[in-house]
Amino acid sequence: MISELSIALVLLPLLGFLFLGLFGARLKNEKIIGFLGSAAVGISFILALFIFAQMAAAGPEQRKYTVNLFTWFSAFTGSPGGLSISAAYQIDQLSILLTLIVTGVGFLIHIYSIGYMHGDPGFWRFFAYMNLFIFTMLNLVLADNFVLMFLGWEGVGLCSYLLIGFWYEKKPAGDAAKKAFIVNRIGDIGFLLGMFLIFAAFGSLNFDTVFAGASSVSRNNSTMLWICLLLFLGATGKSAQIPLFVWLPDAMAGPTPVSALIHAATMVTAGVYMIARCSILYAAAPAALTVVAVVGAATAIFAATIGLVQNDIKKILAYSTISQLGYMFLALGVAAFSAGIFHLMTHAFFKALLFLGSGAVIHAMHEEQDIQKMGGLKKYLPVTYRTFLIGAIAISGIPPLAGFFSKDEILWKTATGDQGSWLLWFVGLLGAILTAFYMFRLVTLTFEGEPRFDEHRLHPHEAPKTMTVPLIILAGLSIAGGWIGIPHANALEHWLDPVFAPAQMKLLASESGSTGLEIILMIVSVSAAAAGIYAARRLYLQYPGKERAAAKRFPVLYRILSQKYYIDEIYDAVVVKPIASISEKILWKGIDKGAIDGSVNGAASFISSCAQLLRKVQNGVAQFYAVMFVGGILFILTWLLFR
């Protein structure tokens, strides 16, 4: 039963993509297109719920299934270095959780898109691409081997390119799509090299075989270290971590539902999932875990500082996503794998809510995205305001909303875990303060205070129900979604234990820290978040001119933050321009035009010159032919006489 259901839930979005791609342009009816596109994902979610229910009813040892579809390809199977790859899905506690997130949140985003994309000439194309996005992500999370995972990995990269550049007639959208695609290829090279090393080390790319082999590998093995670092390079590309995070803020050029799908349920979570899936590999290379934790913590604080001064409503949320992904990698790096996945789940709820809420604001403001040109919108958009406020409170880590439970578990494990440290905890705490501050800066400047726009010209209004109902559902999930992770009764951690138990055993992980210390750290983190919220509201409600005054007082710091530490400019100067210059002056002018075209044109010129000489022999003058004839005879006679 589970086999049939799993195949159906994966195929439905693919069928939706094929049908809409082939016939969508002929339907001419947005309701039918929106219904078909949404139903393909919604039914998949229902099927995933059935699978989850059957797994929950079974014992912990009977919650893993492998669904073999067919042998994809094989080579040299009779020799020791043979390779056989199956198209097969692995249904276990981790993959079904991700499947529920992808299809559940994805379904709500599809419903929202019916209202948001109304009137767009590419309406059918949008839903076709969105269905394909869900299909490729499902292949990524359900794959039972690295090759099929990589197929899904590249698939979500393709879909992000198509959807970020959906409005391809706008140059910024096309440039952003190319940037996302190219930056991710850098990370993908790391993933591929990691797969080559895995095959060299274990003779297989099947998860069960590789992970079983990794369980017997000694810790601090150099090969395992390189495997893990290369895989992490791939994760930094997909999940926008230092140094490959630069594509994600620019990806906001696509339609807002695309931003929600990328940030909440698909592409950027792929790297987190991949590291969690490979937990046993990282357990064999603790040094790689340290790298993951340090990069995650650095990314969390780095992106949060940039978010403090951004004014584009979607880019603030983009830097927020980069920061929250940093928290997830921090959790994975301190071997709190369940905590990282827990935060991935809660983040999916409130980040989808925040992005869709921002879309409702942009919709109401006639495509205006600068929060400095908003204000006072809560009286025009009451549903959007209340739901957006819930999302902001959740991401800030205020109890009893979802973000509180997952964020505090990460900070607790960072401070007291065997792989953690108090320095990383402090960085995480600072990130929590900054998150609360910039999120309530966003809320205050967007929804509160006096309007900073022409009310008579714009006439802001609440979004249609196709957009507000998903907001309400996501708000409910942002409130209650974290309750399954209540400390010391963590149902999610218990559910995921069988997946991460081998890694925890290899690391010899042990529970540390007292309940009293946990409560103290919880109070500290909540107080820090509350202080960030209070500071933002006081500054932007009571002293609205203080930010400009601070910018004038600290111009260098403000310019650095507003220009995103000039990272794009540095990459442009160090990477893009040198490559473009080498391509133009050496590869094109030197090799292509100089060597290749020069040799081809030179050969043609030589043949042409020879032809010019031969043409003179055929001049049509009979006397010239007679002279040439006699001359030839004399030459032959002379040669015969004197040879």
N, C-alpha and C positions, 0 to 999 in steps of 0.2 A: 504493500500500500504506500509506504513512504517513498519507494522508488518511483512509482507513477506520479505521485504528487510533486516530488522534487523536479522531475523532468518537465511536468506541466507548468510549474511556476516559473521555470527558466524560459521555456519556449513561448509563453504568452506575450511577454514584451517583444520578443523577436518577431512573432507573427504580427503584432501591432505595428512594429516598424515597417515590415514588408508591405502590409496592406496599405498603410497610410502613405508610404513612399511611392507605391505603384499607382494607387487610386485616389489619394487624398486631394490632389489638384482638381479632380473631376467631381468631387462630392459637393463643393460649393456651399457647404452647410457647416458652420462652426460648431453647432450643438452636437451634430453627429460625430464630427472629427474629435471634439473634446471628450465626448462620451466614450468613443472607442479607445482613444489613447489612455484615458484615465481608467477605464474598465480593465484593460490589459494588466495594469499595475495593481489595481485594487483586488482583482481576483487572485493574483499571485500572492498578495498579502494574506488573503483568506486561506489559501492553501498552505502558506507558511505557518499560520496559526494552527491549522489542523496537525501539521507535522510536529509543531512544538507541543501541542496537547498530548500527542501519542508518545513523544519522548519523555514528557514530564510524568506520564503514567507508568513508564517503564522504570526499571531499576537503574542506578548510576552506571552499571557495567553494560547495560543494553541500550545506551544512548548514542551509539556511534554506528553509522551505516555508510557503506560505500556503494554507490550506484554506477556500475560500469555500463557505458553506452556502446562503445566500440573501440577497437585498437586504432589509434590515430595514425601512428607510424612506428616502424621498427627498422633497425639497422644492425647488422652483424650480431643477431641474437644468439647465434651458435658459438660465438667467441666470448672470451672473458670481458672484453670491452663493449659488448653489445648494448644497445639502447632500445627500449620499448616504451612507448608513451601511449597511454589510454586516454580517451575522452571520458573522464569519470568524475563524479561528484562525491565529496565527503560531507556527510551530514553529521555534525556533532554539536556540542553545546555552544561552541564559539561561532561556527558558521551559521547556525540557525538564528542566533541572536543578531548577527550582522544582517542576515536575510530579512528579518522582521523590521530592522531599522531602515534598510534600503527601500523595501517595498512599502512599509507603512508611512514613513515620512515622504517618500517619493510620491505616493498616491495623493497625499494632501497637497503637495506642490503641483501636481498635475491638475487637481481640481481648481486650485488658485489660478493657474495659468489660463483657464478658460476665460475668466474675467479680465485678467491682466493683458492677455494678448489679443483681446477682442478688436477686430478691425484690421489686424496686421495682415498684409498680403501673403506672408509666408506662414500663416497659421498652421496649415497642414504639415508643412516641413518642420516646424518647431516641434510638434507632437511626435513626429516620426523620429526625430533626433533624440528627444527625451526618452522615448521607449527604448531606443538603441542604447542609450546611456545606462538605463536600468539593467538591460540584458547583459551588457559587458561587465557591469559591476557585480552582478550575480555570479557570473562565471569566475570572476576574481575571488570572491569570498567562498564559493562552494568547491573550487578546484581541489583535487586530491593529489596534484603534482605541480611542480614549479613551472612546467611548460604551459599548462593550461592556465595557471595563475598569471603567467606573463602575457598570454593572449588577452586575458581580461584587463591586465595592466596597460597594455598598449591600446586596447579598445577604449578604455575611459579617457586615455590621452587623445585619441582621435575624436571622440565625442565632445570633449572639452574644446578642441580646436573648432569643431563645427558650430558649437553653441556660443562660445565666446565671440566668434566672428559671425554670428547669425546675421547681424545687420552689416553685411560685408561691403555695402556701398559706402559706409562710413569708414574713413581711413583709420581712425583710432581703434575701431573694432577689429579690423584686419590685422593691424600691427600687434594688438594685444593677443590675438589668436596665434600669430606666428611666434611671438615671444614665449607664450605658454608651451607651445609645441617644441620649440628648440631647447628651452631650458630643461624641460622634462627629458629630452633625449640624452642630455648629459648624465642625469641620474640613472637613466635606463641602461647606459653602458656599464655602470657599476653593478646593476642588477644582473646583467648578462654575464659579466666576468665572475660574479659570485656564483652563478649557476654552473659555469664551467668548472670552477674549483670544487663545487659540491659534487659534480659528477666524477671528477678526478679522484676525490677523496672517498666517495661511497659507492661509485659505480652505478648510481641510480639517481633519478630526479623525482621519484615517488616519495611523498611525505612520510609514509609509514616506514619505508626502508631507510631513508635518510635520518629520520629522528631516532629510530632504533639504534642506528650506528652511532649517532652523536651521544646517546646515553652512555656508551661504553668508552668514549674518548676521554682522555684525561683533561683536567682543567688546564687553562693557560696554554693550550695547544696553538702553535703559531699559524697553522693552516686554518683552524677555526677562527682565529682572530681576523685573518684577512677575509675569510668568507663573510663574517659578520660586518666588518667595516664596509665591504663592497655592497652588501645588501642594504646597509644603512644609507650609503650614498644614493641608492635608488629611492629609499624612503624620503630622504631630504628633498628630492625633486618632486615627488608626488605630493608630499605633505608639507611643502613650503617651509622648510627649516633652513637655517644658516648653512651654507651660503647660497642655496638655490631657491630662496623664498621670493625673489623679485618678480616672478610672473603673476603671483596671486592678486596683488592690489590692482594691477592693470586689467585683470580678467573681469573687473566690474563693468567693462565696456559692453558685455552681453546683457540680455534681458534679465531683470531681477530674479525671476524664478530659476534661471540658470545658476545665478550666484547662490541661491538657497540650496539647490540640489548639489552643486559642487562642494559647498562648505559644510553642509549638514549630513549628507547621506551617501555621497559617492567618492569623488576623486581624492580629496585631501585626507580622507580617512583610510585610504588604501595603504599608505605607508605604515600607519599605526597598526592596522590589522596584520600586515605582513610580518612586522617585528614580533607581534604577539604570537602569531602562528609559529614562528621560528624560535620560540622562547628557549627550547632545549639547546639550540645552537648557541645562543647567547650565554646560556648558563655555562657552556664549556669555554667561554672566552669572557671572563669578568671584566677584563680591560675594555672590551668593546661596549659592555654595559655602561661603564664609566663615561665613555665617549658619548653614548646616547644621552645619558643624564645631563652631562655638561652642556652639550649642544641644545638640548631641550630647554634647560634653565636659561641659557643665554638668549635663545630665541624668544622665550616668554617675556623676558624683561626688555629686550631690544625692541620687539614689535609694540609692546605696551607704551614705551616712551614715545614712539612715533605717533601712536593713536591719540596722544594727549592734545595734539595741535592740528590734526586734520579737520577739514571742514566739509568734505564730501561725505554724505551720510553712508554711502556704501563702502567707501574706502576705510572709514573708521571701523566698520564691522569686519572688513577684510583683515585689517591689522589685528583686530580682536581675535579672529580665527587663527591667525599665525601664532599669536600669543597662547591661545588655549591649546593648540596642537603642541606647543612647547611643553605645556603642563602634562599632556599625555605621554610625550617622550620622556619627560622627567620621571613619570611613574614607571614606565617600562625600564628606564635605566637603573632605577633602584630596585628592580625585580618585583615591583608591585604591579604585575601584569593585569590582574583583575581590576585594580583601581584605574589603570589606564583605559581599559575597555569600558568601565563604568562611566568615566568622564566622557568617552566617545559617545556613549548612549545619551547621557543627559545633555551634552553639547548639541547633539543632533536636534533635540527638542527645542531648546531655547535659541539656538542660532538660526534654525529654519524660521522660527517665530519672528526673530528680529529682522531677518532679511525680508521676509514677506511683509512685515510691518513697514519696513522702509519702502518697499514697493508701493504699498498703499499710500504712503506720504508722497512719494514721487508722482504717483497717479493723480493725487489730489492737487498737487502743486504744478501740474502741467509740465512734468519732466525736470523741474528744478531739483537739484541735489545738494546745493550749498546750504548747510544748516544756519549759516549767518544770515540767510535771507528768508528764514522761517519764523518760528515763534508763535505762541498762542494757538496752536493747532488743536489743542485738546477739546476746545469747544466745537470745532468743526468735525473732528474725527474721534468721537468718544470711544468707540469700540477699538479702533486702532491704538489709541492712547493707552487704554487700560491693559490691553494685551501686550503692547510694547513695554509698558512699565513692568509687567510681570516678567517678561524676558530679561529686562535689565536687572531686576532684583535677583533673578535666578543666576545669571552669569556673574553677578557680584558676590555670590556665595552667602546670601542671607538666609537663615533658616526660617521656615521649614521647606524652602523651595529646592528644586532638584540639584542645582549647582552647588549648594552648600554641602551636601553629603559626598559628592564625588570629589570636589576640590579639597575638602578637609581630609578625606581619606588619603589623597595624594600627599598633602603636607605632613600628615601623621606618619605615613610610611617613609617619607623622605627624611624626616627627623630621626626616626627610631629604627628603621630597617637596617639589616646587615650591610646593604649596599649603599645606604644613604649617608647624609652628612648634615650637620647643622648649618653649614654655609649654604648648601643647596636649599635647605628649608627657608633660610632668610631671603634668598633670591626669590623663591616662590611666594613668600609672604609679601615682599615688596611688589611683585607682579599683581597680587590680589588687590593691594591698595590702589595701584594705578588703574587696574581694570574697573574697579568701582568708580573711580574718579572720572575716567573718560567716558564711561557709559552714562553716567548721570549728567555729565556735560552735554552729551548727545541728547538725552531726554529733555533736559531743561531748555536748551537752545531751540529744540525742535517744537516742543509742545507747550511750553510755559512762557510766562512773561507776555509782553506786548507783541503783537504781530509786526514783523519787519518786512512786510510785503503789501502790495496794493490789494486790499480785500475786495474792493469793488471790481477790479479787473480779473482776478483769479477765481474767486468764488470757490474755495476748497469745499469738498464734500466727501462724505464717507463712501468707501468702496462698496461694490455690490456684494451680495451674500456669497457668491462663489469665491470671493476673496476673504470676507470676514469670518465665515464659518471655519475654514482651516485655521485661521488665527486663533479662534476661541478654543478649538480642539488642542492646538499646540500649546496654548496657554495653560490648559488643564494638565497636559503632560509635563510642562515645565514646573508646575506646582507639585504634582504627586509622583512624577517619574523617578525621583530619587529615594522614595520611601522603601523601595526594595533593597536599598543599601544601608539601612540603619545600622550603626556600629554594633558589633557583637551579636547581630541577628541578620547578617548580610546575606540575603537570599541569592543575590547575583554572584557573589564570591563563591558561595557553596555550589551553585550551578556550574561555574567555570572551573572549579577545583580539579576535576579529572583531566582537563586540558593542560593546566599549568603545573600539576603535581610533579611530573618528571623533572621539570626545570627547578622547582623549589627543592626537590630532594638532592639534585646535583649541586645546588648552591649551599646546601645544608642550612637553608633559611630557617630562622626561628623567630617566634614572637618575642618582641622586646618592648619595654615601656609599660608603665603602669596606667591604669584607668584614670587615676588622678592627673597624670601628666597629659594624657589625651584630652581630658576636659579643659585643662589649662591652655593647651595649644589651640583648642577649638575656640575658647573665649578670646584668645589673642587674635586669631584670624578673623573672627566675626567682628570684633571691635575695630580691627584695621580696615575692614571693608566698610563698616558703618562710618568710620572717620572719613574715608574717601568719598562716600556719598554725601556726607554733611558738608565737606569742603567744597565739592562741586556745586551743590545747591546754593550754599551761602555765597560763593564767588559769583555765580552767573545769574542769581536772582537779585541779590542785594547790592553787589558791586560789579555790574556788567562791564564796566570799562577797565577793570583790573587786568584782564588778559592782555589788552593792548598796551597798558602801562608796563606790564611785566615783559612784553616783547620788546619794548623800547629800552627797558632797563638791562635786559640780557639779550641783546640783538644777535650775538654770535650763537648762543645756545638755541634760541628760538629758530634762527635760520637753519641750523643743523637739523633740528627735529622736523621742521616743516618741509625740508628738502630730503627727508628720509636718510639722513647721514650721507647723502650724496653717493649712495651705493650704485644707483643706476648710472650716474655720471662716471664713477670709477670703472665700472664694468665696460662702459662705452669707450673710455680712454684706454683701458688696459687690454680689453679683449676685442670688442667689436671693431673699433677703428683700425687697430693693427691687422686684424684678419681681413678687413675690407681692403686695406692698403696692399697687403701681400697678394690678395686675390687679383687686384687690379693691375699692380705694377709688375708682379712676378708671374703669377699663374696666367693672367689674361694677356698682358702686353709682352711679357718675356717668353712664356712657353707657348701659349695658344697662338697669339699673333706672330711672335718672333720666330719660334722654332717650328711649330707645326704648320701654321699658315705660310711661313717663310719657305720651308722646304717644299711644300706643295706648290706654292706660287713659283718658286725657283725652278722646280722641275718643269712646270708648264712654260716658263720663260725660256728655258733651254731648248725644249722641243720646238717652241715657236721660232727661236733663232735658227735652229737647224732647218726648219721648214722654209724660212725665208731664203736660205742659201740654195736649197733644192729647187725652189721656185724659179730661180734664175736659169737653171738648166732647161726648163720647159718654157722657153720664151716664144715659140711659134715661128722662128726665123729659119728657113731651110738651109741657108748658107752656114749658119752657126752649127746646125746639126752635122753638115758635111765636114766642117773643120774638126768638130769633136770626134767624128768617125775616123778621119785620117789620122788625127792625133793619137787615137787609141791604137790604130794599127802600128804606127811608128813606135809607140811605147812597148808594144808586145814584141816587135821585131828586135828592138834594142835589147830587151831583157833576154831574148833567146840567144842573141849573139854573144853577150858578155856575162852570162850566168856562170 
